[in-house]
Each structure stands twice: as C-alpha cells, then as structure tokens.
Amino acid sequence: MNAVFIILTVLVVIASVLLTIVVLLQNGKGDGLASNFVAANQTFGVRQTADMLEKITWGLVAFVLVVSIATSFTLGGRTSGNDVKEKIENAAAAQQPEFPTAIPAQEAPATEE
C-alpha cells in the first residue's frame, strides 16, 4: 500500500476518536460529560468552554472531511474506468464456452433377446 494513504488514514482515525470525545464533552439538553469538569468551567467560564468545544468540534469535522478527500485522491491514479471496462470485456470474451455444432449420434439401446 501507499505510505501516504496509510498516514492519512491513521490521521482520520485519530481525528475521529478526538471528535467523538469532544462531542461527548459538550453539554446537551441534560447533563453531559462536561458537567464533570467543573474546574475547567470555573477557570474559563461556562460560555467560553462551550464556545471552545464547539470550535474544536467544527475544526475536527473540517479536518476529517479534507483529509478524507485527500485520501481518496491518493488512490485515484491506480485504475481508471476504461481499464476496468476493458478487463471485464476481455475476461468475458476469454471465458465463453464452445458449443457443439452438431448433435452427436446416439447409440441405440441394446435389446435383450
């Protein structure tokens, strides 16, 4: 495999895990996991913490989107649609069975006398 593809895939996985954690830290309609971090809320203020978590969330979403698109371009040069179509046509032509042109003569069943 391509080393660039592997690096970009690992970055997407790491960013996805971080995105999951950041989303779970945000306050929802009820008490979220962010309620456990009272010290952070007292230091930064509740509103600043929520704004910071929202900015981190959108940043991670944008990062995952951009890196995913870049990853798809690293694999784009391997095969084109025409190559695949030619391979399918060649494989279909090579595997066609040969049908007999005439019906073989059948032996008459032996009669017992």
N, CA, C and O atoms as CSV, one atom per row, in Angstrom:
chain,resi,resn,atom,element,x,y,z
A,1,MET,N,N,0.832,-1.178,0.000
A,1,MET,CA,C,0.000,0.000,0.000
A,1,MET,C,C,0.876,1.241,0.000
A,1,MET,O,O,2.064,1.204,0.319
A,2,ASN,N,N,0.255,2.306,-0.361
A,2,ASN,CA,C,0.937,3.584,-0.419
A,2,ASN,C,C,1.121,4.132,0.998
A,2,ASN,O,O,0.184,4.113,1.796
A,3,ALA,N,N,2.333,4.624,1.316
A,3,ALA,CA,C,2.623,5.139,2.659
A,3,ALA,C,C,1.796,6.379,2.971
A,3,ALA,O,O,1.370,6.572,4.109
A,4,VAL,N,N,1.567,7.219,1.967
A,4,VAL,CA,C,0.768,8.425,2.176
A,4,VAL,C,C,-0.664,8.050,2.542
A,4,VAL,O,O,-1.270,8.675,3.412
A,5,PHE,N,N,-1.200,7.036,1.882
A,5,PHE,CA,C,-2.557,6.565,2.175
A,5,PHE,C,C,-2.662,6.090,3.616
A,5,PHE,O,O,-3.634,6.402,4.303
A,6,ILE,N,N,-1.674,5.341,4.078
A,6,ILE,CA,C,-1.697,4.817,5.447
A,6,ILE,C,C,-1.619,5.956,6.458
A,6,ILE,O,O,-2.346,5.949,7.452
A,7,ILE,N,N,-0.750,6.929,6.216
A,7,ILE,CA,C,-0.612,8.061,7.136
A,7,ILE,C,C,-1.910,8.861,7.204
A,7,ILE,O,O,-2.357,9.231,8.290
A,8,LEU,N,N,-2.512,9.128,6.049
A,8,LEU,CA,C,-3.758,9.893,6.034
A,8,LEU,C,C,-4.893,9.121,6.706
A,8,LEU,O,O,-5.732,9.717,7.381
A,9,THR,N,N,-4.925,7.815,6.527
A,9,THR,CA,C,-5.957,7.004,7.161
A,9,THR,C,C,-5.803,7.014,8.682
A,9,THR,O,O,-6.795,7.104,9.405
A,10,VAL,N,N,-4.582,6.924,9.160
A,10,VAL,CA,C,-4.335,6.975,10.606
A,10,VAL,C,C,-4.748,8.337,11.166
A,10,VAL,O,O,-5.315,8.414,12.256
A,11,LEU,N,N,-4.465,9.413,10.422
A,11,LEU,CA,C,-4.863,10.746,10.872
A,11,LEU,C,C,-6.387,10.878,10.960
A,11,LEU,O,O,-6.902,11.502,11.888
A,12,VAL,N,N,-7.094,10.303,10.015
A,12,VAL,CA,C,-8.559,10.352,10.043
A,12,VAL,C,C,-9.094,9.577,11.244
A,12,VAL,O,O,-10.031,10.026,11.904
A,13,VAL,N,N,-8.508,8.428,11.527
A,13,VAL,CA,C,-8.970,7.626,12.676
A,13,VAL,C,C,-8.725,8.377,13.982
A,13,VAL,O,O,-9.599,8.412,14.848
A,14,ILE,N,N,-7.550,8.976,14.130
A,14,ILE,CA,C,-7.234,9.733,15.349
A,14,ILE,C,C,-8.180,10.923,15.492
A,14,ILE,O,O,-8.706,11.175,16.576
A,15,ALA,N,N,-8.396,11.656,14.394
A,15,ALA,CA,C,-9.293,12.809,14.444
A,15,ALA,C,C,-10.727,12.380,14.758
A,15,ALA,O,O,-11.449,13.099,15.447
A,16,SER,N,N,-11.136,11.232,14.266
A,16,SER,CA,C,-12.490,10.742,14.546
A,16,SER,C,C,-12.666,10.389,16.017
A,16,SER,O,O,-13.710,10.674,16.604
A,17,VAL,N,N,-11.662,9.778,16.607
A,17,VAL,CA,C,-11.724,9.454,18.037
A,17,VAL,C,C,-11.769,10.748,18.861
A,17,VAL,O,O,-12.550,10.856,19.806
A,18,LEU,N,N,-10.927,11.729,18.499
A,18,LEU,CA,C,-10.944,13.018,19.207
A,18,LEU,C,C,-12.292,13.721,19.038
A,18,LEU,O,O,-12.806,14.324,19.981
A,19,LEU,N,N,-12.857,13.642,17.844
A,19,LEU,CA,C,-14.162,14.254,17.593
A,19,LEU,C,C,-15.239,13.617,18.464
A,19,LEU,O,O,-16.107,14.315,18.989
A,20,THR,N,N,-15.186,12.310,18.618
A,20,THR,CA,C,-16.145,11.618,19.478
A,20,THR,C,C,-16.019,12.090,20.923
A,20,THR,O,O,-17.024,12.327,21.595
A,21,ILE,N,N,-14.794,12.223,21.394
A,21,ILE,CA,C,-14.564,12.663,22.775
A,21,ILE,C,C,-15.065,14.091,22.969
A,21,ILE,O,O,-15.719,14.387,23.970
A,22,VAL,N,N,-14.763,14.982,22.016
A,22,VAL,CA,C,-15.166,16.386,22.142
A,22,VAL,C,C,-16.685,16.510,22.111
A,22,VAL,O,O,-17.252,17.315,22.850
A,23,VAL,N,N,-17.343,15.736,21.277
A,23,VAL,CA,C,-18.809,15.790,21.223
A,23,VAL,C,C,-19.403,15.294,22.545
A,23,VAL,O,O,-20.387,15.854,23.029
A,24,LEU,N,N,-18.818,14.258,23.123
A,24,LEU,CA,C,-19.325,13.757,24.405
A,24,LEU,C,C,-19.086,14.736,25.551
A,24,LEU,O,O,-19.821,14.718,26.539
A,25,LEU,N,N,-18.070,15.591,25.434
A,25,LEU,CA,C,-17.782,16.568,26.483
A,25,LEU,C,C,-18.768,17.737,26.481
A,25,LEU,O,O,-18.915,18.423,27.492
A,26,GLN,N,N,-19.432,17.963,25.369
A,26,GLN,CA,C,-20.325,19.118,25.273
A,26,GLN,C,C,-21.583,18.890,26.081
A,26,GLN,O,O,-22.068,17.768,26.224
A,27,ASN,N,N,-22.097,19.990,26.605
A,27,ASN,CA,C,-23.361,19.932,27.335
A,27,ASN,C,C,-24.500,19.797,26.356
A,27,ASN,O,O,-24.603,20.558,25.394
A,28,GLY,N,N,-25.349,18.833,26.604
A,28,GLY,CA,C,-26.544,18.681,25.796
A,28,GLY,C,C,-27.699,19.345,26.501
A,28,GLY,O,O,-27.513,20.287,27.271
A,29,LYS,N,N,-28.907,18.847,26.234
A,29,LYS,CA,C,-30.073,19.377,26.920
A,29,LYS,C,C,-30.070,18.959,28.388
A,29,LYS,O,O,-30.580,19.669,29.256
A,30,GLY,N,N,-29.480,17.784,28.644
A,30,GLY,CA,C,-29.353,17.331,30.027
A,30,GLY,C,C,-27.920,17.566,30.486
A,30,GLY,O,O,-27.211,18.410,29.938
A,31,ASP,N,N,-27.507,16.818,31.489
A,31,ASP,CA,C,-26.139,16.940,31.959
A,31,ASP,C,C,-25.238,16.061,31.106
A,31,ASP,O,O,-25.421,14.845,31.057
A,32,GLY,N,N,-24.270,16.665,30.436
A,32,GLY,CA,C,-23.318,15.917,29.630
A,32,GLY,C,C,-22.085,15.590,30.437
A,32,GLY,O,O,-22.036,15.841,31.641
A,33,LEU,N,N,-21.108,15.042,29.789
A,33,LEU,CA,C,-19.851,14.742,30.460
A,33,LEU,C,C,-19.118,16.009,30.869
A,33,LEU,O,O,-18.261,15.963,31.751
A,34,ALA,N,N,-19.434,17.135,30.249
A,34,ALA,CA,C,-18.770,18.390,30.586
A,34,ALA,C,C,-19.098,18.824,32.019
A,34,ALA,O,O,-18.351,19.608,32.606
A,35,SER,N,N,-20.182,18.337,32.582
A,35,SER,CA,C,-20.523,18.706,33.955
A,35,SER,C,C,-19.518,18.141,34.948
A,35,SER,O,O,-19.415,18.633,36.072
A,36,ASN,N,N,-18.775,17.111,34.545
A,36,ASN,CA,C,-17.762,16.539,35.429
A,36,ASN,C,C,-16.517,17.415,35.514
A,36,ASN,O,O,-15.719,17.269,36.439
A,37,PHE,N,N,-16.348,18.306,34.572
A,37,PHE,CA,C,-15.159,19.147,34.528
A,37,PHE,C,C,-15.496,20.531,35.075
A,37,PHE,O,O,-15.442,21.531,34.360
A,38,VAL,N,N,-15.842,20.561,36.350
A,38,VAL,CA,C,-16.267,21.797,36.991
A,38,VAL,C,C,-15.116,22.777,37.071
A,38,VAL,O,O,-15.326,23.981,36.928
A,39,ALA,N,N,-13.914,22.298,37.295
A,39,ALA,CA,C,-12.755,23.187,37.419
A,39,ALA,C,C,-12.517,23.939,36.115
A,39,ALA,O,O,-12.196,25.127,36.134
A,40,ALA,N,N,-12.672,23.262,34.993
A,40,ALA,CA,C,-12.485,23.929,33.704
A,40,ALA,C,C,-13.567,24.971,33.493
A,40,ALA,O,O,-13.296,26.033,32.934
A,41,ASN,N,N,-14.788,24.690,33.928
A,41,ASN,CA,C,-15.863,25.654,33.774
A,41,ASN,C,C,-15.649,26.876,34.654
A,41,ASN,O,O,-15.996,27.990,34.264
A,42,GLN,N,N,-15.080,26.677,35.838
A,42,GLN,CA,C,-14.833,27.809,36.730
A,42,GLN,C,C,-13.666,28.645,36.226
A,42,GLN,O,O,-13.675,29.867,36.378
A,43,THR,N,N,-12.660,28.008,35.627
A,43,THR,CA,C,-11.491,28.737,35.152
A,43,THR,C,C,-11.816,29.548,33.911
A,43,THR,O,O,-11.511,30.739,33.845
A,44,PHE,N,N,-12.427,28.916,32.938
A,44,PHE,CA,C,-12.682,29.573,31.663
A,44,PHE,C,C,-14.072,30.198,31.594
A,44,PHE,O,O,-14.320,31.069,30.761
A,45,GLY,N,N,-14.946,29.773,32.435
A,45,GLY,CA,C,-16.329,30.209,32.345
A,45,GLY,C,C,-17.105,29.206,31.509
A,45,GLY,O,O,-16.557,28.580,30.602
A,46,VAL,N,N,-18.378,29.061,31.821
A,46,VAL,CA,C,-19.191,28.058,31.146
A,46,VAL,C,C,-19.325,28.382,29.670
A,46,VAL,O,O,-19.209,27.490,28.829
A,47,ARG,N,N,-19.565,29.630,29.342
A,47,ARG,CA,C,-19.799,30.005,27.941
A,47,ARG,C,C,-18.525,29.856,27.112
A,47,ARG,O,O,-18.584,29.391,25.974
A,48,GLN,N,N,-17.381,30.243,27.662
A,48,GLN,CA,C,-16.133,30.127,26.906
A,48,GLN,C,C,-15.767,28.668,26.670
A,48,GLN,O,O,-15.225,28.333,25.616
A,49,THR,N,N,-16.051,27.802,27.626
A,49,THR,CA,C,-15.777,26.381,27.449
A,49,THR,C,C,-16.659,25.803,26.355
A,49,THR,O,O,-16.195,25.019,25.527
A,50,ALA,N,N,-17.919,26.184,26.349
A,50,ALA,CA,C,-18.832,25.690,25.319
A,50,ALA,C,C,-18.407,26.196,23.944
A,50,ALA,O,O,-18.442,25.442,22.971
A,51,ASP,N,N,-18.010,27.454,23.855
A,51,ASP,CA,C,-17.550,28.009,22.577
A,51,ASP,C,C,-16.285,27.311,22.101
A,51,ASP,O,O,-16.139,27.014,20.915
A,52,MET,N,N,-15.369,27.050,23.035
A,52,MET,CA,C,-14.118,26.385,22.673
A,52,MET,C,C,-14.391,24.958,22.181
A,52,MET,O,O,-13.811,24.524,21.186
A,53,LEU,N,N,-15.266,24.236,22.871
A,53,LEU,CA,C,-15.596,22.876,22.449
A,53,LEU,C,C,-16.288,22.873,21.090
A,53,LEU,O,O,-16.063,21.971,20.283
A,54,GLU,N,N,-17.126,23.871,20.831
A,54,GLU,CA,C,-17.805,23.951,19.536
A,54,GLU,C,C,-16.806,24.244,18.420
A,54,GLU,O,O,-16.903,23.664,17.338
A,55,LYS,N,N,-15.857,25.132,18.668
A,55,LYS,CA,C,-14.832,25.438,17.659
A,55,LYS,C,C,-13.953,24.221,17.385
A,55,LYS,O,O,-13.604,23.945,16.238
A,56,ILE,N,N,-13.601,23.497,18.441
A,56,ILE,CA,C,-12.797,22.280,18.261
A,56,ILE,C,C,-13.581,21.249,17.462
A,56,ILE,O,O,-13.021,20.569,16.602
A,57,THR,N,N,-14.890,21.130,17.745
A,57,THR,CA,C,-15.729,20.170,17.017
A,57,THR,C,C,-15.747,20.492,15.531
A,57,THR,O,O,-15.516,19.611,14.702
A,58,TRP,N,N,-16.020,21.746,15.185
A,58,TRP,CA,C,-16.082,22.123,13.769
A,58,TRP,C,C,-14.712,22.001,13.103
A,58,TRP,O,O,-14.620,21.635,11.932
A,59,GLY,N,N,-13.654,22.306,13.844
A,59,GLY,CA,C,-12.302,22.147,13.288
A,59,GLY,C,C,-11.990,20.694,12.981
A,59,GLY,O,O,-11.420,20.388,11.933
A,60,LEU,N,N,-12.358,19.796,13.888
A,60,LEU,CA,C,-12.116,18.369,13.651
A,60,LEU,C,C,-12.972,17.833,12.508
A,60,LEU,O,O,-12.517,16.991,11.734
A,61,VAL,N,N,-14.212,18.316,12.398
A,61,VAL,CA,C,-15.075,17.891,11.289
A,61,VAL,C,C,-14.455,18.321,9.963
A,61,VAL,O,O,-14.399,17.534,9.018
A,62,ALA,N,N,-13.991,19.569,9.890
A,62,ALA,CA,C,-13.360,20.064,8.659
A,62,ALA,C,C,-12.090,19.279,8.354
A,62,ALA,O,O,-11.821,18.958,7.196
A,63,PHE,N,N,-11.308,18.970,9.387
A,63,PHE,CA,C,-10.076,18.204,9.191
A,63,PHE,C,C,-10.371,16.817,8.631
A,63,PHE,O,O,-9.719,16.379,7.683
A,64,VAL,N,N,-11.350,16.125,9.213
A,64,VAL,CA,C,-11.711,14.781,8.740
A,64,VAL,C,C,-12.194,14.843,7.295
A,64,VAL,O,O,-11.839,13.985,6.486
A,65,LEU,N,N,-12.996,15.843,6.966
A,65,LEU,CA,C,-13.515,15.990,5.601
A,65,LEU,C,C,-12.385,16.213,4.599
A,65,LEU,O,O,-12.323,15.539,3.571
A,66,VAL,N,N,-11.491,17.157,4.898
A,66,VAL,CA,C,-10.398,17.479,3.973
A,66,VAL,C,C,-9.443,16.305,3.816
A,66,VAL,O,O,-9.037,15.980,2.700
A,67,VAL,N,N,-9.085,15.672,4.914
A,67,VAL,CA,C,-8.140,14.551,4.842
A,67,VAL,C,C,-8.779,13.344,4.155
A,67,VAL,O,O,-8.088,12.596,3.462
A,68,SER,N,N,-10.074,13.144,4.335
A,68,SER,CA,C,-10.756,12.041,3.643
A,68,SER,C,C,-10.740,12.261,2.132
A,68,SER,O,O,-10.508,11.323,1.370
A,69,ILE,N,N,-10.982,13.489,1.703
A,69,ILE,CA,C,-10.935,13.792,0.271
A,69,ILE,C,C,-9.510,13.615,-0.252
A,69,ILE,O,O,-9.313,13.062,-1.334
A,70,ALA,N,N,-8.525,14.076,0.498
A,70,ALA,CA,C,-7.132,13.909,0.082
A,70,ALA,C,C,-6.761,12.435,0.001
A,70,ALA,O,O,-6.008,12.034,-0.887
A,71,THR,N,N,-7.274,11.634,0.907
A,71,THR,CA,C,-7.002,10.197,0.885
A,71,THR,C,C,-7.586,9.550,-0.361
A,71,THR,O,O,-6.970,8.660,-0.946
A,72,SER,N,N,-8.762,9.986,-0.767
A,72,SER,CA,C,-9.363,9.404,-1.974
A,72,SER,C,C,-8.557,9.750,-3.216
A,72,SER,O,O,-8.523,8.967,-4.165
A,73,PHE,N,N,-7.904,10.918,-3.225
A,73,PHE,CA,C,-7.080,11.284,-4.373
A,73,PHE,C,C,-5.773,10.497,-4.421
A,73,PHE,O,O,-5.197,10.338,-5.497
A,74,THR,N,N,-5.296,10.006,-3.288
A,74,THR,CA,C,-4.063,9.213,-3.302
A,74,THR,C,C,-4.283,7.869,-3.964
A,74,THR,O,O,-3.334,7.263,-4.461
A,75,LEU,N,N,-5.523,7.391,-3.981
A,75,LEU,CA,C,-5.827,6.115,-4.624
A,75,LEU,C,C,-6.377,6.281,-6.030
A,75,LEU,O,O,-6.547,5.290,-6.740
A,76,GLY,N,N,-6.659,7.510,-6.452
A,76,GLY,CA,C,-7.322,7.754,-7.723
A,76,GLY,C,C,-6.523,7.357,-8.943
A,76,GLY,O,O,-7.132,7.030,-9.962
A,77,GLY,N,N,-5.204,7.363,-8.914
A,77,GLY,CA,C,-4.401,7.103,-10.089
A,77,GLY,C,C,-4.167,5.644,-10.400
A,77,GLY,O,O,-3.521,5.338,-11.403
A,78,ARG,N,N,-4.655,4.739,-9.598
A,78,ARG,CA,C,-4.355,3.313,-9.800
A,78,ARG,C,C,-5.068,2.728,-11.009
A,78,ARG,O,O,-4.416,2.130,-11.866
A,79,THR,N,N,-6.357,2.877,-11.105
A,79,THR,CA,C,-7.112,2.352,-12.237
A,79,THR,C,C,-8.126,3.382,-12.664
A,79,THR,O,O,-8.654,4.134,-11.845
A,80,SER,N,N,-8.392,3.409,-13.948
A,80,SER,CA,C,-9.437,4.295,-14.441
A,80,SER,C,C,-10.631,3.455,-14.853
A,80,SER,O,O,-10.549,2.227,-14.890
A,81,GLY,N,N,-11.719,4.101,-15.156
A,81,GLY,CA,C,-12.929,3.386,-15.536
A,81,GLY,C,C,-12.743,2.600,-16.823
A,81,GLY,O,O,-13.312,1.518,-16.966
A,82,ASN,N,N,-11.955,3.119,-17.769
A,82,ASN,CA,C,-11.735,2.425,-19.035
A,82,ASN,C,C,-10.953,1.136,-18.828
A,82,ASN,O,O,-11.238,0.128,-19.474
A,83,ASP,N,N,-9.973,1.160,-17.938
A,83,ASP,CA,C,-9.188,-0.048,-17.665
A,83,ASP,C,C,-10.077,-1.157,-17.115
A,83,ASP,O,O,-9.961,-2.314,-17.518
A,84,VAL,N,N,-10.954,-0.802,-16.204
A,84,VAL,CA,C,-11.843,-1.794,-15.602
A,84,VAL,C,C,-12.798,-2.354,-16.653
A,84,VAL,O,O,-13.057,-3.557,-16.689
A,85,LYS,N,N,-13.321,-1.472,-17.508
A,85,LYS,CA,C,-14.239,-1.914,-18.554
A,85,LYS,C,C,-13.542,-2.867,-19.524
A,85,LYS,O,O,-14.121,-3.878,-19.920
A,86,GLU,N,N,-12.304,-2.553,-19.909
A,86,GLU,CA,C,-11.554,-3.432,-20.813
A,86,GLU,C,C,-11.278,-4.784,-20.167
A,86,GLU,O,O,-11.384,-5.813,-20.834
A,87,LYS,N,N,-10.931,-4.803,-18.902
A,87,LYS,CA,C,-10.662,-6.062,-18.212
A,87,LYS,C,C,-11.910,-6.936,-18.157
A,87,LYS,O,O,-11.833,-8.153,-18.324
A,88,ILE,N,N,-13.050,-6.315,-17.923
A,88,ILE,CA,C,-14.301,-7.080,-17.868
A,88,ILE,C,C,-14.630,-7.662,-19.237
A,88,ILE,O,O,-15.017,-8.825,-19.345
A,89,GLU,N,N,-14.475,-6.852,-20.283
A,89,GLU,CA,C,-14.769,-7.334,-21.632
A,89,GLU,C,C,-13.811,-8.447,-22.044
A,89,GLU,O,O,-14.236,-9.435,-22.642
A,90,ASN,N,N,-12.525,-8.299,-21.733
A,90,ASN,CA,C,-11.541,-9.334,-22.078
A,90,ASN,C,C,-11.800,-10.623,-21.307
A,90,ASN,O,O,-11.659,-11.717,-21.853
A,91,ALA,N,N,-12.175,-10.496,-20.050
A,91,ALA,CA,C,-12.447,-11.692,-19.253
A,91,ALA,C,C,-13.692,-12.395,-19.762
A,91,ALA,O,O,-13.736,-13.625,-19.787
A,92,ALA,N,N,-14.696,-11.648,-20.164
A,92,ALA,CA,C,-15.920,-12.252,-20.671
A,92,ALA,C,C,-15.674,-12.955,-22.005
A,92,ALA,O,O,-16.236,-14.020,-22.260
A,93,ALA,N,N,-14.839,-12.364,-22.850
A,93,ALA,CA,C,-14.555,-12.971,-24.152
A,93,ALA,C,C,-13.706,-14.233,-24.007
A,93,ALA,O,O,-13.879,-15.186,-24.767
A,94,ALA,N,N,-12.811,-14.244,-23.060
A,94,ALA,CA,C,-11.907,-15.383,-22.896
A,94,ALA,C,C,-12.617,-16.584,-22.276
A,94,ALA,O,O,-12.160,-17.713,-22.455
A,95,GLN,N,N,-13.692,-16.384,-21.569
A,95,GLN,CA,C,-14.331,-17.469,-20.849
A,95,GLN,C,C,-15.630,-17.951,-21.483
A,95,GLN,O,O,-16.420,-18.628,-20.825
A,96,GLN,N,N,-15.860,-17.619,-22.730
A,96,GLN,CA,C,-17.073,-18.093,-23.379
A,96,GLN,C,C,-16.920,-19.572,-23.724
A,96,GLN,O,O,-15.895,-19.967,-24.280
A,97,PRO,N,N,-17.900,-20.382,-23.413
A,97,PRO,CA,C,-17.796,-21.817,-23.695
A,97,PRO,C,C,-17.993,-22.091,-25.193
A,97,PRO,O,O,-18.648,-21.332,-25.907
A,98,GLU,N,N,-17.411,-23.180,-25.626
A,98,GLU,CA,C,-17.597,-23.602,-27.015
A,98,GLU,C,C,-18.767,-24.575,-27.052
A,98,GLU,O,O,-18.792,-25.573,-26.331
A,99,PHE,N,N,-19.724,-24.266,-27.897
A,99,PHE,CA,C,-20.897,-25.112,-28.011
A,99,PHE,C,C,-20.707,-26.047,-29.204
A,99,PHE,O,O,-20.118,-25.644,-30.208
A,100,PRO,N,N,-21.188,-27.276,-29.116
A,100,PRO,CA,C,-21.053,-28.201,-30.247
A,100,PRO,C,C,-21.911,-27.720,-31.420
A,100,PRO,O,O,-22.988,-27.153,-31.235
A,101,THR,N,N,-21.400,-27.963,-32.635
A,101,THR,CA,C,-22.133,-27.514,-33.822
A,101,THR,C,C,-23.125,-28.570,-34.299
A,101,THR,O,O,-24.112,-28.240,-34.956
A,102,ALA,N,N,-22.873,-29.828,-33.976
A,102,ALA,CA,C,-23.779,-30.892,-34.403
A,102,ALA,C,C,-24.117,-31.759,-33.207
A,102,ALA,O,O,-23.344,-31.857,-32.255
A,103,ILE,N,N,-25.260,-32.374,-33.267
A,103,ILE,CA,C,-25.673,-33.274,-32.194
A,103,ILE,C,C,-24.965,-34.600,-32.415
A,103,ILE,O,O,-25.069,-35.172,-33.500
A,104,PRO,N,N,-24.256,-35.101,-31.429
A,104,PRO,CA,C,-23.566,-36.374,-31.603
A,104,PRO,C,C,-24.574,-37.513,-31.766
A,104,PRO,O,O,-25.655,-37.503,-31.178
A,105,ALA,N,N,-24.193,-38.466,-32.561
A,105,ALA,CA,C,-25.064,-39.630,-32.812
A,105,ALA,C,C,-25.163,-40.435,-31.527
A,105,ALA,O,O,-24.172,-40.673,-30.837
A,106,GLN,N,N,-26.376,-40.842,-31.231
A,106,GLN,CA,C,-26.573,-41.635,-30.028
A,106,GLN,C,C,-26.672,-43.086,-30.436
A,106,GLN,O,O,-27.254,-43.428,-31.466
A,107,GLU,N,N,-26.103,-43.911,-29.623
A,107,GLU,CA,C,-26.181,-45.345,-29.886
A,107,GLU,C,C,-27.561,-45.831,-29.511
A,107,GLU,O,O,-28.159,-45.383,-28.532
A,108,ALA,N,N,-28.040,-46.738,-30.295
A,108,ALA,CA,C,-29.347,-47.321,-29.992
A,108,ALA,C,C,-29.178,-48.229,-28.790
A,108,ALA,O,O,-28.159,-48.908,-28.661
A,109,PRO,N,N,-30.142,-48.247,-27.935
A,109,PRO,CA,C,-30.030,-49.127,-26.769
A,109,PRO,C,C,-30.038,-50.588,-27.210
A,109,PRO,O,O,-30.776,-50.981,-28.113
A,110,ALA,N,N,-29.219,-51.358,-26.565
A,110,ALA,CA,C,-29.141,-52.795,-26.899
A,110,ALA,C,C,-30.401,-53.483,-26.430
A,110,ALA,O,O,-30.861,-53.279,-25.307
A,111,THR,N,N,-30.940,-54.284,-27.288
A,111,THR,CA,C,-32.151,-55.029,-26.917
A,111,THR,C,C,-31.766,-56.411,-26.450
A,111,THR,O,O,-30.876,-57.046,-27.015
A,112,GLU,N,N,-32.411,-56.855,-25.462
A,112,GLU,CA,C,-32.109,-58.176,-24.942
A,112,GLU,C,C,-33.037,-59.177,-25.614
A,112,GLU,O,O,-34.252,-58.986,-25.666
A,113,GLU,N,N,-32.460,-60.212,-26.111
A,113,GLU,CA,C,-33.274,-61.238,-26.778
A,113,GLU,C,C,-33.266,-62.524,-26.036
A,113,GLU,O,O,-33.901,-63.488,-26.464
